Amino acid sequence: MEQAAIVTPGRRIAAWSLDFGVVVLLTAALGWLTQYRIGDYLSDWPSLGAGGAWELMGSEGDVTAAGVEIGSGVVGELMSLVTQGFLALIVLTGLVRFGTLAWIGHSAGGALAEVRTVAHGPDPLLSRGRAARYAISTTLKDVGLYAAACIALVHGAFALSVVLWALAVAVLIADAVPALRPGGRSLCDRLSGTAPTRARLYRRALDQSAHLRRAGIDATQQAVAAGRRIASSETAEQAKEAASERARQAKATSRRIAADVTRRVESSDHARQAAATGKRLATDLASSERARQAKAAGRRLGDRLRGTRP
């Protein structure tokens, strides 16, 4: 498969190591919880004492048998708590791996090592069924067989525990050998119908970061250009308003000048009319005065002529 050839053995080992680290964290958490439950059980001495007393009372004097029964009950409860812890580890590991595969297409270690699990074939889309098979097979390989060996050892089945440990190691080797080839499919891949491929998460993250950076630069440039356009439009509007104000002032000034000139012209007309009227009055007065003088002279001349008449 061309996509699977991209994945190197080093990345497969890194992804497996990181996934096993998650298993170690789950083991530590469940170990602490199991220890707390064991301590809580052993600290309940009144209940244990009451149970032991009832066993002694019902033993009909066989103290040894009663003690064995009481010890067996306590040990059985402790083994039950330990067994529950190992079973919870298997279940939680399977659920975590199935959840990560079904929702994001790779495990936690695969996300860090850029190893993605896809369907083997022309369609790389990983279905829920294949994700479940891959999660179950890898959980049994990494945790299930070892947990089963530990449970058998706790319950005293030493031979079965050794067999399970040997089987777990054999399965681990059988799964790892094909995966150590470049682009090779492991045993779990073949059982679940999956194949590894290069996720290139970091490259996509860098490309996305570069895209966002370019988008931010473009947005900044657009904002600067818009600001400049707004500033230019505001400047043009201010210039237009200033020109309009100057035009209004010039118009008002021209109106005042025209009014002043009109008033002056009107004043000049009135003055000319008054001068002409004065001249006419003076002429009329002079004519009247000369007429009176001529009349008086005529009267005097008539008087003289009448005085000389015989």
C-alpha positions as CSV (number, residue, x, y, z in Angstrom):
1,M,0.0,0.0,0.0
2,E,1.5,3.3,-1.0
3,Q,0.3,5.3,1.9
4,A,1.6,2.7,4.4
5,A,5.1,2.7,2.9
6,I,5.5,6.2,4.3
7,V,5.5,4.9,7.9
8,T,9.0,3.9,9.1
9,P,9.6,1.3,11.8
10,G,11.0,4.0,14.1
11,R,7.6,5.8,14.0
12,R,5.8,2.5,14.7
13,I,8.0,1.8,17.7
14,A,7.6,5.4,19.0
15,A,3.8,5.2,18.6
16,W,3.7,1.8,20.4
17,S,5.9,3.1,23.2
18,L,3.7,6.1,23.8
19,D,0.6,3.9,23.8
20,F,2.2,1.6,26.3
21,G,2.9,4.7,28.4
22,V,-0.8,5.3,28.5
23,V,-1.3,1.7,29.7
24,V,1.3,2.3,32.4
25,L,-0.6,5.3,33.6
26,L,-3.9,3.4,33.7
27,T,-2.1,0.6,35.6
28,A,-0.8,3.0,38.2
29,A,-4.2,4.6,38.6
30,L,-6.0,1.2,39.0
31,G,-3.3,-0.1,41.2
32,W,-3.8,2.8,43.6
33,L,-7.5,2.3,43.5
34,T,-7.2,-1.4,44.2
35,Q,-4.8,-0.8,47.1
36,Y,-7.3,1.7,48.5
37,R,-10.1,-0.9,48.2
38,I,-7.9,-3.6,49.9
39,G,-7.0,-1.2,52.7
40,D,-10.6,-0.2,53.2
41,Y,-11.6,-3.9,53.3
42,L,-8.9,-4.8,55.8
43,S,-9.6,-1.8,58.0
44,D,-13.2,-3.0,58.6
45,W,-12.2,-5.1,61.6
46,P,-15.6,-5.1,63.3
47,S,-17.2,-6.8,60.3
48,L,-14.4,-9.2,59.9
49,G,-14.4,-10.1,63.6
50,A,-18.2,-10.6,63.6
51,G,-17.9,-12.9,60.6
52,G,-15.1,-14.8,62.2
53,A,-17.1,-15.2,65.4
54,W,-20.0,-16.7,63.5
55,E,-17.6,-19.1,61.8
56,L,-16.2,-20.2,65.1
57,M,-19.7,-20.6,66.6
58,G,-20.7,-22.8,63.7
59,S,-17.6,-24.9,63.6
60,E,-18.7,-27.1,66.5
61,G,-15.3,-26.8,68.2
62,D,-13.2,-27.3,65.0
63,V,-11.1,-24.2,65.5
64,T,-8.6,-25.1,62.8
65,A,-11.3,-25.6,60.2
66,A,-13.0,-22.3,61.2
67,G,-9.6,-20.5,61.0
68,V,-9.1,-21.9,57.5
69,E,-12.5,-20.8,56.5
70,I,-12.1,-17.3,57.8
71,G,-8.6,-17.0,56.1
72,S,-10.0,-18.4,52.9
73,G,-12.8,-15.8,52.9
74,V,-10.4,-12.9,53.5
75,V,-7.9,-14.2,50.9
76,G,-10.7,-14.8,48.4
77,E,-11.9,-11.3,48.8
78,L,-8.4,-9.9,48.3
79,M,-7.9,-12.0,45.2
80,S,-11.3,-10.8,43.9
81,L,-10.3,-7.2,44.4
82,V,-7.0,-7.8,42.5
83,T,-8.8,-9.6,39.7
84,Q,-11.2,-6.8,39.3
85,G,-8.3,-4.4,39.0
86,F,-6.7,-6.4,36.2
87,L,-10.1,-6.8,34.4
88,A,-10.8,-3.1,34.7
89,L,-7.3,-2.4,33.2
90,I,-8.2,-4.5,30.1
91,V,-11.6,-2.9,29.7
92,L,-10.4,0.7,30.1
93,T,-7.4,0.2,27.7
94,G,-9.8,-1.3,25.1
95,L,-12.3,1.6,25.5
96,V,-9.6,4.3,25.3
97,R,-8.1,2.8,22.1
98,F,-11.5,2.3,20.5
99,G,-12.5,5.8,21.3
100,T,-9.4,7.4,19.9
101,L,-9.5,5.3,16.8
102,A,-13.2,5.8,16.1
103,W,-13.2,9.5,16.7
104,I,-9.8,10.8,15.5
105,G,-8.4,7.9,13.5
106,H,-5.3,7.2,15.6
107,S,-4.3,6.4,19.2
108,A,-2.7,8.8,21.6
109,G,0.8,7.6,20.7
110,G,0.0,7.7,17.0
111,A,-1.0,11.3,17.4
112,L,2.4,12.2,18.8
113,A,4.3,10.0,16.3
114,E,2.2,10.9,13.3
115,V,1.0,7.4,12.7
116,R,-2.6,7.0,11.6
117,T,-4.6,3.8,11.3
118,V,-6.7,3.5,8.1
119,A,-8.7,0.7,6.4
120,H,-6.6,-1.5,4.2
121,G,-7.9,-1.2,0.6
122,P,-8.9,1.4,-1.9
123,D,-11.1,3.2,0.7
124,P,-9.0,4.4,3.6
125,L,-12.0,5.3,5.8
126,L,-11.8,3.4,9.1
127,S,-15.2,2.0,10.1
128,R,-16.3,1.5,13.7
129,G,-16.2,-2.3,13.2
130,R,-12.5,-2.3,12.1
131,A,-11.7,0.2,14.8
132,A,-13.3,-2.1,17.4
133,R,-11.4,-5.2,16.0
134,Y,-8.1,-3.3,16.0
135,A,-8.7,-2.0,19.6
136,I,-9.5,-5.5,20.9
137,S,-6.6,-7.2,19.2
138,T,-4.0,-4.6,20.3
139,T,-5.4,-4.6,23.8
140,L,-5.2,-8.4,24.1
141,K,-1.7,-8.2,22.7
142,D,-0.4,-5.4,25.0
143,V,-2.4,-5.9,28.1
144,G,-4.9,-8.8,28.0
145,L,-2.6,-11.8,28.0
146,Y,-0.3,-10.3,30.6
147,A,-3.2,-9.4,32.8
148,A,-4.6,-12.9,32.4
149,A,-1.2,-14.4,33.4
150,C,-1.2,-12.2,36.5
151,I,-4.7,-13.2,37.5
152,A,-3.7,-16.9,37.1
153,L,-0.7,-16.3,39.3
154,V,-2.8,-14.6,41.9
155,H,-5.2,-17.5,42.0
156,G,-2.3,-20.0,42.3
157,A,-2.4,-21.4,38.8
158,F,1.4,-21.1,38.3
159,A,1.6,-23.4,35.2
160,L,-1.2,-21.5,33.5
161,S,0.4,-18.2,34.3
162,V,3.7,-19.3,32.7
163,V,1.9,-20.5,29.6
164,L,0.0,-17.2,29.3
165,W,3.2,-15.2,29.7
166,A,5.0,-17.3,27.0
167,L,1.9,-16.8,24.7
168,A,1.9,-13.1,25.3
169,V,5.6,-12.8,24.4
170,A,5.1,-15.0,21.3
171,V,2.1,-12.8,20.2
172,L,4.1,-9.6,20.8
173,I,7.0,-10.9,18.6
174,A,4.6,-12.2,15.9
175,D,3.0,-8.8,15.8
176,A,6.2,-6.7,15.8
177,V,8.2,-8.6,13.2
178,P,6.0,-7.7,10.2
179,A,5.7,-4.1,11.5
180,L,9.4,-3.6,11.6
181,R,9.5,-3.5,7.8
182,P,8.9,-0.1,6.2
183,G,5.2,0.2,5.8
184,G,4.6,-3.3,7.0
185,R,1.3,-4.4,8.5
186,S,1.4,-6.0,11.9
187,L,-0.5,-9.1,13.0
188,C,-3.2,-6.9,14.6
189,D,-3.4,-4.9,11.3
190,R,-4.0,-8.1,9.3
191,L,-6.6,-9.4,11.8
192,S,-8.6,-6.1,11.8
193,G,-8.1,-5.2,8.2
194,T,-6.2,-2.0,8.9
195,A,-2.9,-0.4,7.8
196,P,-0.7,2.3,9.2
197,T,-0.2,5.6,7.3
198,R,1.6,8.8,7.9
199,A,-0.7,11.3,9.5
200,R,1.4,14.4,8.9
201,L,-0.3,16.2,11.7
202,Y,2.6,18.6,12.4
203,R,2.8,19.5,8.7
204,R,-0.9,20.3,8.6
205,A,-0.6,22.3,11.8
206,L,2.3,24.3,10.3
207,D,0.4,24.8,7.1
208,Q,-2.7,25.9,9.0
209,S,-0.6,28.2,11.1
210,A,1.0,29.7,8.0
211,H,-2.5,30.0,6.4
212,L,-3.8,31.8,9.5
213,R,-0.7,34.0,9.5
214,R,-1.2,34.9,5.9
215,A,-4.9,35.5,6.5
216,G,-4.0,37.8,9.4
217,I,-1.6,39.7,7.3
218,D,-4.2,40.1,4.5
219,A,-6.8,41.2,7.0
220,T,-4.3,43.7,8.5
221,Q,-3.5,45.0,5.0
222,Q,-7.1,45.3,4.1
223,A,-7.8,47.1,7.4
224,V,-5.0,49.5,6.7
225,A,-6.2,50.1,3.1
226,A,-9.7,50.7,4.4
227,G,-8.4,53.1,7.0
228,R,-6.5,55.0,4.4
229,R,-9.6,55.1,2.2
230,I,-11.7,56.3,5.1
231,A,-9.0,58.9,6.0
232,S,-8.9,60.0,2.3
233,S,-12.6,60.3,2.1
234,E,-12.7,62.2,5.4
235,T,-10.0,64.6,4.1
236,A,-11.9,65.1,0.8
237,E,-15.0,65.7,2.8
238,Q,-13.3,68.2,5.0
239,A,-11.7,70.0,1.9
240,K,-15.2,70.0,0.3
241,E,-16.7,71.6,3.4
242,A,-13.8,74.1,3.6
243,A,-14.3,75.1,-0.1
244,S,-18.1,75.4,0.5
245,E,-17.5,77.6,3.5
246,R,-15.0,79.7,1.5
247,A,-17.6,80.0,-1.3
248,R,-20.3,81.0,1.1
249,Q,-18.0,83.6,2.7
250,A,-17.0,84.9,-0.8
251,K,-20.7,85.1,-1.8
252,A,-21.6,86.9,1.4
253,T,-18.7,89.3,0.8
254,S,-19.7,89.9,-2.8
255,R,-23.2,90.6,-1.6
256,R,-22.0,93.1,1.0
257,I,-19.8,94.8,-1.6
258,A,-22.7,94.9,-4.1
259,A,-25.0,96.4,-1.5
260,D,-22.4,99.0,-0.5
261,V,-21.8,99.9,-4.1
262,T,-25.5,100.1,-4.7
263,R,-25.9,102.3,-1.7
264,R,-23.1,104.5,-2.9
265,V,-24.5,104.8,-6.3
266,E,-27.9,105.6,-4.9
267,S,-26.3,108.2,-2.7
268,S,-24.5,109.7,-5.7
269,D,-27.8,109.8,-7.7
270,H,-29.5,111.6,-4.8
271,A,-26.7,114.1,-4.6
272,R,-26.8,114.8,-8.3
273,Q,-30.5,115.2,-8.2
274,A,-30.2,117.5,-5.2
275,A,-27.5,119.6,-7.0
276,A,-29.6,119.9,-10.1
277,T,-32.6,120.9,-8.0
278,G,-30.5,123.4,-6.1
279,K,-29.2,124.8,-9.4
280,R,-32.7,125.0,-10.7
281,L,-33.8,126.8,-7.6
282,A,-30.9,129.2,-7.7
283,T,-31.6,129.9,-11.3
284,D,-35.2,130.5,-10.6
285,L,-34.3,132.7,-7.6
286,A,-31.9,134.7,-9.7
287,S,-34.5,135.1,-12.5
288,S,-37.0,136.3,-10.0
289,E,-34.6,138.7,-8.5
290,R,-33.7,140.2,-11.9
291,A,-37.3,140.4,-12.8
292,R,-38.0,142.3,-9.6
293,Q,-35.0,144.6,-10.3
294,A,-36.2,145.2,-13.9
295,K,-39.7,145.9,-12.6
296,A,-38.4,148.3,-10.0
297,A,-36.2,150.0,-12.7
298,G,-39.2,150.2,-15.0
299,R,-41.2,151.8,-12.2
300,R,-38.5,154.3,-11.5
301,L,-38.2,155.0,-15.2
302,G,-41.9,155.5,-15.5
303,D,-41.9,157.8,-12.5
304,R,-39.1,159.9,-14.0
305,L,-41.0,160.1,-17.3
306,R,-44.2,161.2,-15.5
307,G,-42.3,163.8,-13.6
308,T,-40.9,165.5,-16.7
309,R,-44.2,165.5,-18.5
310,P,-45.7,169.2,-18.8
